[in-house]
Amino acid sequence: MAPAIMLAADAPKLSSANTGFMLICSALVMLMTPGLAFFYGGMVRVKSTLNMLMMSFISLGIITLLWVLYGFSVAFGTDKGSLVGWTSGFAGFSGIGKADLWPGYTIPVFVFAVFQLMFAIITPALISGALADRVKFTAWSLFVVLWATIVYFPVAHWVWGSGGWAFDLGVIDFAGGTAVHINAGAAALGVILVIGRRSGFKKDPMRPHSLPLVMLGAGLLWFGWFGFNAGSWLGNDDGVGPLMFVNTQIATAAAMLAWLGYEKIRHGACTTLGAASGAVAGLVAITPSGGAVSPLGAIAVGAVAGVLCAMAVGLKYRFGYDDSLDVVGVHMVGGIIGSLLVGLFASGTGQSDVKGLFYGGGLDQFWKQCAGVFAVLAYSLVASAVLAFLIDRTIGMRVTEDEEVSGIDQAEHAETAYDFSGAGGGVAGTVSALAAAAAGRQNRPDPRSEQDPQSTPSKKVDA
């Protein structure tokens, strides 16, 4: 995704086909953020649904303005010390002409900028799933501003910007395994280590309130991810974009089936939530690797990610960190898997002639992938924890325990996701029905849960 060096005489001309394709891909990636909102919104309890939706939607507003003002310049401007970029004409989009082409490509700078904007929008939104039920909306909004500025924009330059240290090292990240998924997953872990667990964690049932919403969100993510991945080659002139499209479908299918297989063996059931989570795990893992591996390699990447991510989501119960919606287990772990497997499965016939270990290339690329993966993970983890600590010590990150128990939607947004007042039967009947449904849910086993069977349920409301 970085600009190529090109002689003026060989400079390409604008391609209406590639430009139109990239505009469609940009719209597909934009759709992923509402899709993520539904995915996360269905996974939380009723009383947190709107807050979960808003934590994703607010990123559409905040990141768009930051990107125009300075984010695009920091991420993709002229390199400054291999760490950040800066081009004054990119700030405010003030020096970009409507016909200016992105260097080395056949699409306008505006098209490249808006495509990359959609990546910048969804990345902080991914973090929000780890923080469900307990973070002030104003504190979250401030965190998004600071995190994008200090973490995402520089990391995007490292990985994709011409002159960025990871780009120059040769780290392969086709569409965001490091810059998006490891970055967001490590940030989520850093923040939850600072703000602590939800009230009732490992005691109260905290199951998804709407699996249909989860499946809708997963379907929108899967659909939009074709733009996310295939569009990252910035054109369709050499077949790499179509390869990435095909590998995206293959790996996602393999990961979903692998996750369900693991569930069936481990818990005796193939769950709807497992199918949705497995699909997302496959999408995450193929994101960095899909341009480098063959279709058979994509099956391997998806299968490995499906099993290992399914195993990873239970670690929060073992180690006691409250990753509400498995951002660490799916996005950080999936991003690590997909990025490292490039060093093993790169075929040398895709985006470059780089070959992995299993194709006779040795371990050279694997070590490069390790450098990119663990540098981004460490930087994002530490920087995000520091930002959360500073915000918590100033304006406070968490709502009060009473607000958390009664419902963050009402406390932070003065709204509720569902209004049953016109459903008939009166308020008392509605409350009784909800209480009965909640009691029924408490008595059903949760095949995704690794909770301590000796834990005692608290008396807090779980609506």
C-alpha positions in Angstrom: 0.0 0.0 0.0 3.0 2.3 0.0 4.0 4.5 -3.0 6.4 3.0 -5.5 9.4 4.8 -7.0 8.5 5.7 -10.6 10.3 7.7 -13.3 8.3 10.6 -14.6 8.3 9.1 -18.2 6.8 5.9 -16.8 4.2 7.5 -14.6 0.9 5.8 -14.9 -2.3 7.5 -16.0 -5.6 7.6 -14.1 -7.5 4.3 -14.5 -11.3 4.8 -14.3 -11.7 1.1 -13.7 -9.3 1.0 -10.8 -10.6 4.2 -9.4 -14.2 3.0 -9.5 -13.1 -0.3 -7.9 -11.3 1.4 -5.1 -14.3 3.7 -4.4 -16.5 0.6 -4.1 -13.9 -1.1 -1.8 -13.8 2.1 0.4 -17.6 1.9 0.8 -17.4 -1.8 1.7 -14.8 -1.1 4.4 -16.9 1.7 5.7 -19.8 -0.8 6.0 -17.6 -2.9 8.2 -17.8 -0.4 11.1 -21.7 -0.6 11.4 -21.3 -4.4 10.9 -18.9 -4.5 13.8 -21.3 -2.4 15.8 -24.1 -5.0 15.3 -21.6 -7.9 15.9 -20.6 -6.4 19.3 -24.1 -5.0 20.1 -25.6 -8.5 19.9 -22.9 -10.0 22.0 -23.5 -7.8 25.1 -26.5 -7.8 27.5 -29.6 -5.8 26.7 -28.6 -3.0 29.1 -25.3 -2.3 27.1 -26.5 -2.6 23.5 -26.7 1.1 22.6 -23.4 1.9 24.2 -21.7 -0.8 22.2 -23.2 0.5 19.0 -22.1 4.0 19.8 -18.6 3.1 20.7 -18.2 2.0 17.1 -20.2 4.7 15.4 -18.4 7.5 17.2 -15.2 6.4 15.5 -16.7 7.3 12.1 -16.9 10.9 13.3 -13.8 11.3 15.3 -11.3 9.5 13.0 -12.6 11.2 9.8 -11.8 14.6 11.1 -8.4 13.6 12.6 -7.5 11.9 9.3 -8.2 15.0 7.3 -6.5 17.4 9.7 -3.3 15.4 10.2 -3.7 11.7 10.3 -3.2 11.0 6.6 -0.1 13.1 6.7 1.4 11.3 9.7 0.7 7.9 8.2 1.5 8.4 4.6 3.5 11.6 4.3 7.2 11.9 3.6 9.1 9.8 6.0 10.7 11.3 9.1 13.1 9.0 10.8 11.3 5.8 9.8 8.8 6.4 12.5 6.3 8.9 11.2 5.5 10.8 8.0 4.6 14.4 7.3 3.6 16.2 4.1 2.2 19.7 4.7 0.0 19.4 1.6 -1.7 16.4 3.1 -2.7 18.2 6.3 -6.3 19.4 5.8 -6.1 17.9 2.3 -5.1 21.4 1.4 -2.5 20.5 -1.2 -4.2 17.6 -2.9 -5.6 18.2 -6.4 -8.6 16.3 -7.6 -6.6 14.8 -10.5 -3.4 14.1 -8.5 -2.5 10.4 -8.6 -1.1 8.4 -5.7 2.6 7.8 -6.7 3.1 4.6 -8.7 -0.6 3.9 -9.0 -3.5 4.7 -11.3 -5.9 6.1 -8.6 -6.2 9.6 -7.3 -4.7 10.6 -4.0 -8.2 11.3 -2.7 -9.2 7.7 -3.4 -6.2 6.3 -1.6 -6.8 8.6 1.3 -10.4 7.7 1.7 -9.7 4.0 1.4 -7.1 4.3 4.2 -9.4 6.4 6.2 -11.9 3.5 6.5 -9.1 1.3 8.0 -8.2 4.0 10.5 -11.9 4.2 11.5 -12.5 0.5 12.2 -9.2 -0.1 14.1 -10.1 1.8 17.3 -13.7 0.5 17.0 -12.3 -3.0 17.3 -10.9 -2.2 20.7 -14.3 -1.3 22.1 -15.4 -4.9 22.3 -13.0 -5.6 25.1 -14.4 -2.8 27.2 -18.1 -3.5 27.1 -20.4 -2.5 30.0 -18.0 -0.2 32.0 -16.4 2.7 30.2 -17.6 6.3 30.1 -18.5 7.4 26.6 -16.7 10.7 27.0 -13.6 8.9 28.2 -13.8 6.5 25.3 -14.1 9.3 22.8 -11.0 11.0 24.3 -9.1 7.7 24.2 -10.0 7.3 20.5 -8.5 10.7 19.8 -5.3 10.1 21.7 -4.9 6.5 20.6 -5.3 7.2 16.9 -2.8 10.1 17.1 -0.1 8.4 19.2 -0.5 4.7 18.1 -2.5 4.1 14.9 -1.1 6.8 12.7 2.5 6.1 13.4 2.1 2.3 13.2 0.4 2.6 9.9 3.5 4.5 8.7 5.8 1.9 10.0 4.0 -0.9 8.1 2.7 0.8 4.9 4.4 4.1 4.6 7.4 4.6 2.2 10.4 4.8 4.6 8.6 3.2 7.5 11.0 0.8 9.3 8.8 -2.3 9.0 8.1 -1.5 5.3 11.8 -1.2 4.6 12.6 -4.3 6.6 10.3 -6.3 4.3 7.6 -7.2 6.8 4.6 -8.5 4.8 1.2 -7.2 5.9 -1.1 -7.1 3.0 -4.1 -5.5 4.6 -3.6 -5.0 8.3 -2.6 -8.0 10.4 -0.1 -5.9 12.4 -1.4 -2.3 11.8 -5.0 -3.1 12.4 -5.6 -6.4 14.3 -2.5 -6.9 16.5 -2.5 -3.2 17.1 -6.2 -3.2 18.3 -5.9 -6.4 20.2 -2.8 -5.4 22.1 -4.4 -2.0 22.8 -7.5 -3.8 24.2 -5.3 -5.9 26.5 -3.4 -2.8 27.7 -6.6 -0.9 28.6 -8.4 -3.8 30.3 -5.4 -4.4 32.5 -5.7 -0.8 33.7 -9.5 -0.4 34.1 -10.2 -3.9 35.5 -13.0 -6.4 35.3 -16.7 -5.9 34.9 -18.8 -6.1 38.0 -19.9 -9.7 38.3 -17.2 -11.1 36.0 -17.0 -14.9 36.4 -20.1 -14.8 38.6 -23.0 -13.3 36.6 -24.0 -14.8 33.3 -23.0 -12.4 30.5 -24.2 -14.1 27.4 -25.2 -12.4 24.1 -28.7 -10.9 24.2 -29.3 -11.3 20.5 -27.5 -13.9 18.4 -29.4 -12.8 15.3 -27.7 -9.4 15.6 -24.3 -11.1 16.0 -24.9 -13.1 12.8 -26.0 -10.0 10.9 -22.9 -8.2 12.1 -20.6 -11.1 11.2 -22.2 -11.3 7.7 -21.7 -7.6 7.1 -18.1 -7.9 8.3 -17.5 -10.9 5.9 -19.1 -9.0 3.0 -17.1 -5.8 3.7 -13.9 -7.7 4.2 -13.6 -8.4 0.5 -13.1 -4.6 0.0 -10.8 -4.5 3.0 -8.5 -7.2 1.6 -8.9 -7.3 -2.2 -8.8 -3.5 -2.3 -5.5 -3.2 -0.5 -3.6 -4.0 -3.7 -5.0 -0.7 -5.1 -6.0 -2.1 -8.4 -6.6 -5.2 -10.5 -4.0 -5.1 -13.2 -1.9 -8.2 -12.2 -4.2 -10.7 -10.5 -3.1 -10.2 -7.0 -6.3 -8.6 -5.9 -8.4 -11.4 -7.2 -6.1 -13.9 -5.4 -6.6 -12.1 -2.2 -10.4 -12.1 -2.7 -10.4 -15.9 -3.2 -8.1 -16.5 -0.3 -10.3 -14.4 1.9 -13.3 -16.6 1.3 -11.4 -19.8 1.6 -9.6 -19.0 4.9 -12.8 -17.7 6.5 -14.7 -20.9 5.6 -11.9 -23.0 6.9 -11.7 -21.1 10.2 -15.4 -21.2 10.8 -15.4 -25.0 10.3 -12.3 -25.5 12.5 -13.8 -23.4 15.3 -17.0 -25.4 15.2 -15.1 -28.6 15.2 -13.1 -27.6 18.2 -16.4 -26.6 20.0 -18.0 -29.9 19.2 -15.0 -31.9 20.5 -14.5 -29.7 23.6 -18.1 -28.7 24.5 -20.3 -31.1 22.6 -22.1 -28.4 20.6 -21.6 -26.2 17.5 -22.8 -22.8 18.6 -24.0 -19.9 16.5 -21.7 -17.6 18.3 -18.8 -20.0 17.5 -19.7 -19.9 13.8 -19.6 -16.1 13.8 -16.4 -15.9 15.9 -14.7 -18.5 13.8 -15.5 -16.6 10.6 -14.1 -13.4 12.0 -10.9 -15.3 13.2 -10.4 -16.5 9.7 -10.9 -13.0 8.2 -8.4 -11.6 10.7 -5.7 -14.3 10.0 -5.9 -14.1 6.2 -5.7 -10.3 6.2 -1.9 -10.1 6.4 -1.2 -13.3 4.6 -3.7 -13.7 1.8 -1.6 -12.0 -0.9 1.4 -14.2 -0.2 -0.2 -17.7 0.2 -1.8 -20.1 -2.3 -5.5 -21.2 -1.9 -4.3 -24.4 -0.2 -2.2 -22.2 2.1 -5.3 -20.1 2.9 -7.0 -23.3 4.1 -4.1 -23.9 6.4 -4.1 -20.4 7.7 -7.8 -20.4 8.3 -7.8 -23.8 10.0 -5.0 -23.0 12.3 -6.5 -19.6 13.3 -10.0 -21.2 13.9 -8.6 -23.7 16.4 -6.0 -21.5 18.1 -8.4 -18.5 18.5 -11.1 -20.8 19.9 -8.6 -22.0 22.4 -7.4 -18.4 23.2 -10.8 -17.0 24.1 -10.9 -19.1 27.2 -7.6 -17.8 28.5 -9.3 -14.7 30.0 -11.0 -17.0 32.6 -7.7 -18.7 33.4 -5.7 -15.5 33.7 -8.4 -13.3 35.0 -8.4 -10.4 32.5 -11.9 -9.4 31.4 -11.8 -9.2 27.6 -15.6 -8.8 27.3 -16.1 -9.8 23.6 -12.8 -11.7 22.9 -10.9 -8.9 21.1 -7.6 -10.3 22.4 -8.4 -13.9 21.7 -9.7 -13.2 18.1 -8.0 -10.1 16.8 -4.6 -10.1 18.6 -4.1 -13.9 18.4 -5.6 -14.1 14.9 -3.4 -11.3 13.7 -0.3 -12.9 15.2 -1.1 -16.2 13.6 -1.8 -14.8 10.1 1.3 -12.6 10.2 3.7 -15.3 11.4 2.3 -17.9 9.0 3.5 -15.7 6.1 7.0 -16.9 7.0 5.9 -20.5 6.6 3.3 -20.5 3.8 4.4 -17.7 1.4 4.4 -19.3 -2.0 6.5 -16.8 -3.9 3.8 -16.7 -6.6 1.5 -14.0 -5.2 2.3 -10.4 -4.2 6.0 -11.0 -4.4 8.6 -13.7 -5.0 9.2 -14.1 -1.2 9.0 -17.8 -0.2 8.3 -19.1 3.3 9.9 -22.1 5.0 7.6 -24.7 3.5 8.4 -23.4 0.0 12.1 -23.5 0.3 12.6 -20.0 1.5 14.1 -20.7 4.9 13.3 -18.7 8.0 14.4 -15.3 6.8 10.9 -14.0 6.2 9.6 -15.6 9.4 12.1 -13.6 11.5 11.0 -10.4 9.7 7.4 -11.2 10.5 8.3 -11.7 14.1 10.0 -8.3 14.3 6.9 -6.6 12.9 4.5 -8.5 15.1 6.1 -8.1 18.4 7.2 -4.5 17.9 3.7 -3.4 17.1 2.3 -5.6 20.0 4.7 -4.2 22.6 4.3 -0.5 21.5 0.5 -0.7 21.3 0.2 -2.5 24.6 2.3 -0.1 26.6 1.1 3.1 24.9 -2.5 2.1 25.3 -2.1 1.2 28.9 -0.4 4.5 29.6 -3.2 6.4 27.8 -5.9 4.6 29.8 -4.1 5.2 33.0 -3.8 9.0 32.4 -7.4 9.3 31.4 -8.5 7.2 34.4 -6.5 9.5 36.7 -8.0 12.7 35.2 -11.6 12.4 34.0 -12.0 8.7 35.0 -12.5 5.8 32.6 -15.2 3.8 34.3 -18.8 4.5 35.1 -19.9 3.9 38.7 -20.7 0.4 39.9 -24.4 1.4 40.3 -24.5 2.7 36.7 -22.8 -0.5 35.5 -25.3 -2.7 37.3 -28.4 -0.7 36.3 -27.3 -0.3 32.7 -24.7 1.8 30.9 -27.1 2.6 28.1 -29.4 4.6 30.4 -26.5 6.1 32.4 -24.5 7.3 29.4 -27.0 7.8 26.6 -30.4 8.2 28.4 -31.9 5.5 26.1 -32.6 1.9 26.0 -32.2 -0.5 23.0 -35.7 -1.9 23.2 -39.0 -0.3 24.2 -41.5 -2.9 25.4 -44.0 -0.4 26.7 -46.3 -0.8 23.6 -46.0 -4.6 23.4 -49.1 -5.2 25.5 -49.4 -6.9 28.9 -48.3 -3.9 30.9 -45.0 -3.1 32.4 -45.3 -5.6 35.1 -45.9 -8.4 32.6 -43.0 -7.3 30.5 -40.7 -7.2 33.5 -41.8 -10.7 34.6 -41.3 -12.1 31.1 -37.8 -10.6 31.0 -37.0 -12.0 34.5 -38.2 -15.4 33.5 -36.1 -15.4 30.3 -33.1 -14.3 32.3 -33.6 -17.1 34.8 -33.9 -19.6 32.0 -30.6 -18.3 30.5 -28.9 -18.7 33.8 -29.8 -22.4 34.0 -28.5 -23.3 30.5 -24.9 -24.4 30.1 -22.6 -22.1 28.0 -20.3 -24.1 25.8 -18.1 -21.1 25.2 -17.6 -20.5 29.0 -14.5 -21.6 30.8 -15.8 -20.2 34.1 -14.9 -21.8 37.4 -17.7 -24.3 38.2 -17.3 -23.4 41.9 -18.0 -19.7 41.4 -21.1 -18.4 43.1 -23.5 -16.2 41.1 -23.9 -12.7 42.5 -27.2 -11.1 43.1 -26.8 -8.3 40.6 -29.3 -7.8 37.8 -28.2 -9.3 34.5 -30.7 -7.8 32.1 
